[in-house]
Amino acid sequence: MLEDAALALQLAAQVRPAVWLQATAVEDEAQIAPGSTRLGGCPDLPAGVARPKRGRYPDHELRVKPHREDSVAPDGRWRWARPKQVQLFREEAWQHVARIDSTFSLSFVVQINFTEACCAGALDADFPESGLRSVFYDLPEQPWGSILPMPMPMPVR
């Protein structure tokens, strides 16, 4: 129980209905109807629409700087490691720089069919009643908190 009444009122004002997604494993992705809500696997993209790609981050130089430094750091930085481990650390740093420098397709996380979600119960009035939202993520870089452009909801056909 909250003892601060003002905080309790503030939290109560922010309460919204929610939909709980419960995943069920399938042997073959073909068992899932196109346009259905799914977690992982392959997204249902319209014909001619490519998977979103990650380009260069606005803070690119800040992201690569520590890895470039690690790749050329003196052995003293890793005095606790064996020479082979130091070489591995340097190689991993260069690989990380190469990943950050490259453009590649984002990892598919989930697609949500809003019609299915609305069948679960009452939701906010501004919650979409139809369409499909696909969410992609830069898994190798994991930019928590970054705002990446996401595709607009696509109609279910």
LINUR-V845769 format. One record per residue. N is the residue number from 0. PSI is psi in degrees with one decimal (* if undefined). OMEGA is omega in whole degrees, 0 to 359 (NA if undefined). Layout:
N&PSI&OMEGA / N&PSI&OMEGA
//
This chain:
0&136.0&179 / 1&130.4&179 / 2&-19.3&180 / 3&105.1&184 / 4&-38.3&180 / 5&-42.3&179 / 6&-40.2&179 / 7&-42.5&178 / 8&-39.6&179 / 9&-44.7&179 / 10&-41.7&180 / 11&-35.5&180 / 12&-20.7&183 / 13&-2.7&182 / 14&133.4&179 / 15&152.3&174 / 16&153.4&180 / 17&159.6&175 / 18&128.8&179 / 19&120.4&177 / 20&120.9&179 / 21&116.7&183 / 22&145.0&175 / 23&126.1&180 / 24&142.7&175 / 25&151.2&179 / 26&-38.3&186 / 27&128.3&181 / 28&-25.3&180 / 29&-16.6&178 / 30&-18.0&182 / 31&124.1&181 / 32&138.4&177 / 33&138.0&179 / 34&-0.7&178 / 35&159.3&173 / 36&133.9&179 / 37&151.1&177 / 38&113.6&181 / 39&-175.7&183 / 40&-140.1&180 / 41&138.4&179 / 42&154.8&174 / 43&92.1&180 / 44&144.6&177 / 45&154.9&178 / 46&134.1&178 / 47&-4.0&179 / 48&121.5&181 / 49&156.6&174 / 50&138.9&181 / 51&146.6&180 / 52&150.9&176 / 53&125.4&176 / 54&-156.0&181 / 55&133.4&178 / 56&148.1&177 / 57&-32.0&180 / 58&34.7&185 / 59&-50.9&184 / 60&-37.2&177 / 61&-35.0&181 / 62&-37.7&184 / 63&-21.6&185 / 64&-52.4&182 / 65&-31.9&180 / 66&-37.7&175 / 67&-40.2&178 / 68&-42.3&178 / 69&-34.8&185 / 70&-22.2&181 / 71&9.8&183 / 72&147.6&177 / 73&155.0&181 / 74&-27.0&181 / 75&-25.7&178 / 76&-33.2&181 / 77&48.0&184 / 78&-20.5&179 / 79&-13.3&185 / 80&156.6&174 / 81&157.0&182 / 82&-40.2&179 / 83&-37.5&178 / 84&-40.6&179 / 85&-43.9&179 / 86&-39.8&177 / 87&-41.4&179 / 88&-42.6&179 / 89&-43.7&179 / 90&-41.8&178 / 91&-37.9&179 / 92&-43.9&178 / 93&-38.2&177 / 94&-39.1&179 / 95&-42.2&177 / 96&-43.9&180 / 97&-40.4&178 / 98&-44.6&181 / 99&-36.5&181 / 100&-22.7&187 / 101&158.3&172 / 102&132.6&180 / 103&163.9&179 / 104&138.3&178 / 105&155.2&178 / 106&136.4&177 / 107&130.7&181 / 108&-58.4&186 / 109&153.7&167 / 110&138.7&183 / 111&124.8&175 / 112&112.4&185 / 113&-30.1&177 / 114&-43.5&177 / 115&-42.5&181 / 116&-40.8&181 / 117&-25.6&178 / 118&-15.5&183 / 119&-18.4&181 / 120&-175.8&182 / 121&133.7&178 / 122&174.4&177 / 123&150.0&181 / 124&-30.2&182 / 125&3.5&177 / 126&130.8&181 / 127&139.3&180 / 128&-14.9&179 / 129&169.5&180 / 130&175.1&183 / 131&126.2&177 / 132&123.1&176 / 133&134.7&182 / 134&129.8&179 / 135&158.5&185 / 136&149.2&176 / 137&84.6&184 / 138&-42.3&181 / 139&-39.7&183 / 140&-27.5&179 / 141&66.2&182 / 142&72.6&181 / 143&129.0&176 / 144&-9.5&178 / 145&151.5&177 / 146&106.2&179 / 147&143.1&177 / 148&130.5&179 / 149&149.6&178 / 150&149.0&178 / 151&156.6&177 / 152&139.8&180 / 153&138.9&179 / 154&146.9&176 / 155&128.5&181 / 156&*&NA
//
